[in-house]
Amino acid sequence: MTTKAHSPVRAGGQAKVQDRPAKPKSGRLAALRRLMADLRAEWRKITWPDRETTRKLTLLVIGLAAVLGAILGAVDALFVRLWQLLGGL
């Protein structure tokens, strides 16, 4: 008789073979429902910024993007001029 390595051994020396029970399909549905409930609970914990804070932060991001774009554009123009002066090696 074949035995599984992690099966409990009976007093008679024979191993008791146990099959795993099949998971019910409703387990997936229950898990999905639990996930949705958890998502709703987390969504309620979010504190949204007020209109003034949103406006200030949006302007800050736009301003920083413009400044960084100008800096990178200037560096790119500098490298293009250097490349032209060197003869386009």
Secondary structure in CASP SS format (residue, H / E / C, confidence):
PFRMAT SS
TARGET T0000
AUTHOR 0000-0000-0000
METHOD secondary structure of the structure
MODEL  1
M C 1.00
T C 1.00
T C 1.00
K C 1.00
A C 1.00
H C 1.00
S C 1.00
P C 1.00
V E 1.00
R C 1.00
A C 1.00
G C 1.00
G C 1.00
Q C 1.00
A E 1.00
K C 1.00
V C 1.00
Q C 1.00
D C 1.00
R C 1.00
P C 1.00
A C 1.00
K C 1.00
P C 1.00
K C 1.00
S H 1.00
G H 1.00
R H 1.00
L H 1.00
A H 1.00
A H 1.00
L H 1.00
R H 1.00
R H 1.00
L H 1.00
M H 1.00
A H 1.00
D H 1.00
L H 1.00
R H 1.00
A H 1.00
E H 1.00
W H 1.00
R H 1.00
K H 1.00
I C 1.00
T C 1.00
W C 1.00
P C 1.00
D C 1.00
R H 1.00
E H 1.00
T H 1.00
T H 1.00
R H 1.00
K H 1.00
L H 1.00
T H 1.00
L H 1.00
L H 1.00
V H 1.00
I H 1.00
G H 1.00
L H 1.00
A H 1.00
A H 1.00
V H 1.00
L H 1.00
G H 1.00
A H 1.00
I H 1.00
L H 1.00
G H 1.00
A H 1.00
V H 1.00
D H 1.00
A H 1.00
L H 1.00
F H 1.00
V H 1.00
R H 1.00
L H 1.00
W H 1.00
Q H 1.00
L H 1.00
L C 1.00
G C 1.00
G C 1.00
L C 1.00
END
